[in-house]
């Protein structure tokens, strides 16, 4: 719900998903309610279904850990300079 809140309030400037704004709300909610919200989850299959945009490196990154040249994302954002393992 924090993601949804940040989306509708247009305060979703951090594209990493769990940046400072998200963490601020997470800590506030946990403190005020005793909840145990974290940035971790175990519903990987449910997330995987949305990762429909794929890229495969044809250079040296195809042999590099952790992704071995394959990138799957939910949004159509090609790997670039901020992906330091992609080269």
N, CA, C and O of each residue as an XYZ file, in Angstrom:
348
protein
N       0.809     -1.197      0.000
C       0.000      0.000      0.000
C       0.854      1.263      0.000
O       0.414      2.311     -0.472
N       2.065      1.169      0.524
C       2.941      2.345      0.492
C       3.253      2.719     -0.953
O       3.259      3.899     -1.306
N       3.512      1.716     -1.785
C       3.766      1.991     -3.200
C       2.573      2.712     -3.825
O       2.746      3.684     -4.561
N       1.375      2.239     -3.534
C       0.166      2.859     -4.085
C       0.022      4.294     -3.583
O      -0.307      5.195     -4.354
N       0.267      4.500     -2.300
C       0.176      5.843     -1.731
C       1.150      6.795     -2.423
O       0.777      7.906     -2.799
N       2.384      6.360     -2.588
C       3.380      7.210     -3.242
C       3.000      7.485     -4.695
O       3.268      8.567     -5.219
N       2.381      6.510     -5.334
C       1.966      6.701     -6.725
C       0.861      7.749     -6.833
O       0.951      8.660     -7.657
N      -0.180      7.629     -6.011
C      -1.316      8.554     -6.134
C      -1.000      9.943     -5.602
O      -1.628     10.915     -6.021
N      -0.048     10.058     -4.695
C       0.317     11.386     -4.195
C       1.423     12.009     -5.036
O       1.886     13.113     -4.746
N       1.843     11.299     -6.076
C       2.888     11.764     -6.983
C       4.191     12.067     -6.254
O       4.976     12.907     -6.692
N       4.408     11.390     -5.161
C       5.649     11.558     -4.410
C       6.542     10.345     -4.643
O       7.246      9.894     -3.739
N       6.503      9.832     -5.853
C       7.217      8.609     -6.203
C       8.426      8.954     -7.073
O       8.526      8.503     -8.214
N       9.335      9.747     -6.532
C      10.482     10.219     -7.306
C      11.602      9.190     -7.380
O      12.389      9.192     -8.327
N      11.677      8.320     -6.395
C      12.750      7.330     -6.355
C      12.306      6.086     -7.097
O      11.363      5.416     -6.676
N      12.966      5.771     -8.186
C      12.565      4.651     -9.035
C      13.133      3.310     -8.586
O      12.919      2.301     -9.259
N      13.851      3.274     -7.467
C      14.381      1.992     -7.009
C      13.307      1.163     -6.330
O      13.493     -0.037     -6.129
N      12.195      1.771     -5.974
C      11.108      1.036     -5.350
C      11.066      1.171     -3.845
O       9.988      1.305     -3.266
N      12.220      1.138     -3.201
C      12.262      1.216     -1.744
C      13.267      2.269     -1.304
O      14.155      2.010     -0.492
N      13.106      3.458     -1.859
C      14.004      4.557     -1.545
C      13.629      5.252     -0.248
O      12.825      4.732      0.526
N      14.202      6.416     -0.005
C      14.012      7.123      1.257
C      12.556      7.428      1.589
O      12.150      7.324      2.746
N      11.773      7.800      0.589
C      10.359      8.126      0.845
C       9.592      6.883      1.302
O       8.819      6.942      2.258
N       9.809      5.765      0.619
C       9.166      4.514      1.004
C       9.586      4.125      2.420
O       8.744      3.800      3.258
N      10.895      4.159      2.680
C      11.408      3.748      3.988
C      10.876      4.634      5.104
O      10.600      4.154      6.204
N      10.732      5.926      4.825
C      10.192      6.842      5.822
C       8.781      6.433      6.231
O       8.470      6.386      7.422
N       7.933      6.141      5.264
C       6.565      5.705      5.569
C       6.567      4.334      6.244
O       5.787      4.095      7.166
N       7.430      3.446      5.794
C       7.515      2.114      6.390
C       7.846      2.219      7.883
O       7.184      1.598      8.714
N       8.871      3.006      8.217
C       9.272      3.148      9.624
C       8.183      3.836     10.444
O       7.926      3.456     11.587
N       7.547      4.847      9.859
C       6.469      5.557     10.566
C       5.311      4.620     10.880
O       4.811      4.601     12.005
N       4.889      3.852      9.901
C       3.766      2.928     10.100
C       4.132      1.860     11.122
O       3.330      1.540     12.000
N       5.331      1.310     11.015
C       5.765      0.293     11.977
C       5.771      0.846     13.398
O       5.324      0.175     14.328
N       6.277      2.070     13.568
C       6.357      2.679     14.897
C       4.969      2.956     15.472
O       4.712      2.685     16.645
N       4.075      3.498     14.638
C       2.753      3.895     15.124
C       1.803      2.726     15.329
O       0.900      2.809     16.161
N       1.985      1.647     14.594
C       1.014      0.550     14.651
C       1.571     -0.751     15.213
O       0.810     -1.656     15.556
N       2.890     -0.847     15.310
C       3.480     -2.114     15.726
C       3.556     -3.122     14.589
O       3.882     -4.290     14.805
N       3.252     -2.664     13.370
C       3.352     -3.550     12.202
C       4.817     -3.913     11.977
O       5.715     -3.329     12.582
N       5.039     -4.873     11.108
C       6.404     -5.304     10.801
C       6.622     -5.280      9.289
O       6.995     -6.289      8.689
N       6.388     -4.129      8.688
C       6.576     -3.965      7.250
C       8.072     -3.989      6.953
O       8.863     -3.370      7.665
N       8.451     -4.701      5.908
C       9.843     -4.729      5.460
C       9.872     -4.508      3.951
O       8.827     -4.405      3.309
N      11.064     -4.438      3.399
C      11.200     -4.301      1.951
C      11.354     -5.662      1.290
O      11.551     -5.740      0.077
N      11.267     -6.720      2.058
C      11.432     -8.070      1.532
C      10.080     -8.748      1.360
O       9.125     -8.434      2.070
N      10.005     -9.682      0.409
C       8.776    -10.442      0.202
C       9.137    -11.839     -0.268
O      10.283    -12.112     -0.624
N       8.148    -12.719     -0.265
C       8.389    -14.094     -0.721
C       7.417    -14.498     -1.829
O       7.229    -15.689     -2.079
N       6.806    -13.534     -2.487
C       5.882    -13.846     -3.584
C       6.566    -13.591     -4.929
O       6.096    -12.791     -5.739
N       7.675    -14.283     -5.149
C       8.485    -14.082     -6.345
C       7.763    -14.495     -7.625
O       7.922    -13.842     -8.656
N       6.975    -15.564     -7.577
C       6.246    -15.989     -8.777
C       5.261    -14.919     -9.231
O       5.096    -14.683    -10.428
N       4.608    -14.273     -8.266
C       3.636    -13.243     -8.594
C       4.316    -12.025     -9.228
O       3.735    -11.373    -10.096
N       5.521    -11.723     -8.804
C       6.270    -10.603     -9.375
C       6.799    -10.974    -10.755
O       6.771    -10.154    -11.673
N       7.273    -12.187    -10.904
C       7.885    -12.640    -12.155
C       6.942    -12.507    -13.350
O       7.390    -12.215    -14.459
N       5.655    -12.716    -13.137
C       4.697    -12.671    -14.241
C       4.661    -11.295    -14.917
O       4.287    -11.192    -16.085
N       5.041    -10.252    -14.199
C       5.028     -8.900    -14.757
C       6.339     -8.517    -15.438
O       6.422     -7.469    -16.078
N       7.347     -9.347    -15.303
C       8.652     -9.035    -15.901
C       8.670     -9.532    -17.344
O       9.247    -10.575    -17.650
N       8.030     -8.768    -18.221
C       7.834     -9.194    -19.608
C       8.810     -8.546    -20.587
O       8.829     -8.917    -21.760
N       9.606     -7.606    -20.145
C      10.589     -6.940    -21.008
C      11.955     -7.549    -20.729
O      12.465     -7.458    -19.612
N      12.549     -8.175    -21.751
C      13.811     -8.892    -21.597
C      14.884     -8.307    -22.498
O      14.607     -7.870    -23.615
N      16.111     -8.303    -21.998
C      17.286     -7.937    -22.785
C      18.362     -8.977    -22.527
O      18.486     -9.493    -21.416
N      19.140     -9.282    -23.561
C      20.259    -10.205    -23.417
C      21.511     -9.528    -23.952
O      21.537     -9.042    -25.083
N      22.532     -9.506    -23.133
C      23.814     -8.922    -23.493
C      24.536     -9.840    -24.473
O      24.508    -11.062    -24.328
N      25.187     -9.238    -25.477
C      25.993    -10.054    -26.386
C      27.483     -9.747    -26.205
O      28.312    -10.139    -27.026
N      27.804     -9.049    -25.130
C      29.191     -8.709    -24.814
C      29.684     -9.465    -23.595
O      29.172    -10.540    -23.284
N      30.671     -8.920    -22.905
C      31.278     -9.621    -21.771
C      30.336     -9.818    -20.584
O      30.584    -10.689    -19.751
N      29.264     -9.032    -20.488
C      28.379     -9.180    -19.326
C      27.619    -10.505    -19.348
O      27.069    -10.907    -18.322
N      27.575    -11.186    -20.477
C      26.854    -12.461    -20.514
C      27.536    -13.527    -19.662
O      26.953    -14.580    -19.403
N      28.760    -13.264    -19.228
C      29.472    -14.204    -18.363
C      29.641    -13.677    -16.947
O      30.342    -14.284    -16.139
N      28.995    -12.535    -16.636
C      29.173    -11.897    -15.332
C      28.020    -12.202    -14.380
O      26.851    -12.207    -14.765
N      28.381    -12.451    -13.155
C      27.433    -12.579    -12.056
C      26.860    -11.184    -11.781
O      27.630    -10.233    -11.915
N      25.654    -10.971    -11.427
C      24.677    -11.947    -10.972
C      23.666    -12.371    -12.040
O      22.935    -13.339    -11.828
N      23.603    -11.677    -13.181
C      22.516    -11.937    -14.125
C      22.951    -12.644    -15.405
O      22.113    -13.055    -16.207
N      24.247    -12.782    -15.590
C      24.797    -13.467    -16.760
C      24.186    -12.960    -18.064
O      23.832    -13.736    -18.952
N      24.073    -11.628    -18.152
C      23.664    -10.994    -19.394
C      22.182    -10.963    -19.681
O      21.784    -10.512    -20.755
N      21.346    -11.426    -18.764
C      19.896    -11.412    -18.996
C      19.243    -10.448    -18.014
O      19.452    -10.532    -16.804
N      18.452     -9.533    -18.557
C      17.723     -8.574    -17.738
C      16.247     -8.735    -18.037
O      15.831     -8.706    -19.195
N      15.450     -8.906    -16.977
C      13.991     -8.973    -17.117
C      13.405     -7.888    -16.224
O      13.714     -7.808    -15.036
N      12.547     -7.050    -16.821
C      11.945     -5.954    -16.061
C      10.456     -5.862    -16.338
O       9.966     -6.319    -17.371
N       9.750     -5.263    -15.393
C       8.320     -5.036    -15.558
C       8.062     -3.819    -16.443
O       6.994     -3.709    -17.046
N       9.018     -2.917    -16.525
C       8.848     -1.736    -17.370
C       9.833     -1.797    -18.528
O      10.887     -2.426    -18.429
N       9.488     -1.152    -19.602
C      10.317     -1.165    -20.795
C      11.439     -0.134    -20.648
O      11.437      0.909    -21.300
N      12.392     -0.457    -19.774
C      13.548      0.407    -19.528
C      14.801     -0.417    -19.766
O      15.171     -1.262    -18.951
N      15.442     -0.162    -20.885
C      16.627     -0.933    -21.264
C      17.765     -0.704    -20.277
O      17.851      0.365    -19.673
N      18.635     -1.689    -20.106
C      19.808     -1.506    -19.248
C      20.656     -0.343    -19.756
O      20.742     -0.099    -20.959
N      21.270      0.355    -18.834
C      22.076      1.506    -19.214
C      23.204      1.765    -18.243
O      23.609      0.866    -17.506
N      23.718      2.982    -18.233
C      24.883      3.328    -17.413
C      24.685      3.114    -15.913
O      25.657      2.862    -15.201
N      23.460      3.207    -15.422
C      23.221      2.994    -13.991
C      23.246      1.526    -13.597
O      23.290      1.205    -12.410
N      23.220      0.644    -14.563
C      23.323     -0.795    -14.296
C      24.795     -1.165    -14.447
O      25.230     -1.569    -15.526
N      25.560     -1.026    -13.363
C      27.013     -1.134    -13.465
C      27.502     -2.524    -13.855
O      28.661     -2.664    -14.246
N      26.691     -3.524    -13.766
C      27.082     -4.883    -14.156
C      26.852     -5.118    -15.647
O      27.333     -6.108    -16.200
N      26.116     -4.209    -16.305
C      25.778     -4.362    -17.735
C      26.807     -3.602    -18.562
O      26.782     -2.372    -18.608
N      27.696     -4.314    -19.206
C      28.698     -3.648    -20.060
C      29.315     -4.644    -21.009
O      30.179     -4.282    -21.808
